[in-house]
Amino acid sequence: MTERTNVILIGMPGSGKSTVGVLLAKRAALSFVDTDLLIQSAEGRTLQDIVDTEGYAALRRIEERVLAGVHESGAVISTGGSAVYSQRAMEHLKTSGRVVFLDVSLETVQARIGDYSLRGISKRPDQTLDELFEERYALYSHYADITVNCDGLDQDAVCDAIIRRVPALAMDSGVESSGW
């Protein structure tokens, strides 16, 4: 790749950030970073344990600290669903590449994640998944350089859509770029 930039994936839990991220990294010959795993490694515990013992606000503070410390080049970075609550973290990530919002419907999120109380999701205790979805959708849209509607697409089709819209990736993959 002539231009070593990152592709930063944002979206709701269950949108495919980790799954698509690994596949995209393989296809584009980039490294892969899952920031949820970075958080768990740094803290020595699961996201759910952080939420259960310290609350959602603590997870968001930890996430901001970890994201602000990411200094990758030539990587696909899969963020946690709550990354967009930190302006500082998102501005830092945006300096290193293109932010891609994997846009899925609330129905798709519900079907994919099932019992979200077991997923370590950073939300207020009184907040429903519907309310969380609505709140985050505005933030994802705000920070996204590129939005990919993923409903009805398999993982390969989502990767193709990202590659077509990120010119540096399209050059290396042989897929025709449509720009962004």
Phi, psi and omega in degrees: 000131181285327180244109185273084177248165178268157169244118183254119182264128175235158178154174181294157169304136181088001180280346178104015184303312182288314182295309179295323181301315179297314181297315179297317179299318178297313184292328183261004181057046177244164172279167181233134178231126175252110186291335174298320178291325175298318179297312181298320179294315181296324184266343181070028179199168183282162175299318180299320179296320178298313180298315183295321185267327185240347179097166184295327181294323178295317178300319180295322177295316179297316180299316179301314180299314181294315181296322179293341179265003179279121181229058181271161172219133181070047184225155165264123183246115177266118181265162171289157183300337183264005180306326185289354176283347180253107177298319180301312182294317182292320177297321177297312181296320182296336179290343185252002180171195182265134177265122182246120178270116175273099188271115174233155180287161176302321180297320178294316178302312181299318181293324184280323187262344178060237182284095185289349179291348181256007188260001182068037182278131181278096178214157176296145182302328183270003187267132176278165177297323177300315180294319178298316179302311181297316180298314183286328182305317179297321180290317178301315181297322181297314185275344186289133167275328182223137174242129178244117176284112188264350180299129179083000179254144172274176185299321179295320180293324177295316177301314178303317181297320179293313181301319179296331187261353176248101188309318182296326178288319182297323180300318184279336187267345184084358176277136181291131182275141173254007183075191177207000000 
